[in-house]
Amino acid sequence: METIAERLKSVQTTIKQSTLEAHRAPNSVKLLAVSKTKPVSDIVQAYEVGQRLFGENYVQEGIEKIQELQKLDDIEWHFIGPLQSNKTRVVATHFDWVQSVDRLKIAQRLNDQCPADKELYICIQVNIDDDPNKAGIKSAELNDFVDAIAKMPNLLLRGLMTIPKGQQTPEQQQNSFRKMADLFNALKTTSPNIDTLSMGMSGDMEQAVNNDSTMIRVGTAIFGKRNQTKESNAT
């Protein structure tokens, strides 16, 4: 059985090779290790071989891990799950990034509840396929959403995140990724600090890299099959 270190190296190699094949600059794609439902010991194993970006989907679980690992102060913690308004204060306090901002109400609460000495990095989640089973704003809403966030001084918009519709054909997947890349590249021309397109997971890393993704979110391919969790997916 492969170790976490071996699986992590394999994922990094896939990303590196995909980056070369896409004729992109070396190190232009970051790896976010999605550690939801996994124990702190798994995160430590990944950390010990150099991984520093970790993503969590569940508020309480994520905060417990952040607190337990607070001595590892160079970890960058990303919240990537659905966020209820009653959890915005603790997320703004403990996480470095929130990638799943899909409502102005949530953005405003994160801004208002962000600690005074902190700037919270965010991505706007886009429902690129208008899938009723996925969170995110519609593509047509993006410009107004960006303008509203620009008025929130404690938030720094870094880019876009998406979870494309599942069970797509290769052509449909390519179309979804390409539409996101177009939105991202257009946004970079009009908004400062835009450098992140969080797109692609364990099963579609290569395609995502080929379509300008700058951050791949990988859980299963690093940590193995997810454990069951009692925490609601809506937290």
Beta strands, then each sheet from edge to edge (+ up, - down):
strand 1: 30-34
strand 2: 53-56
strand 3: 76-79
strand 4: 97-101
strand 5: 120-125
strand 6: 155-161
strand 7: 196-198
strand 8: 215-218
sheet 1: 7+ 6+ 5+ 4+ 3+ 2+ 1+ 8+
end
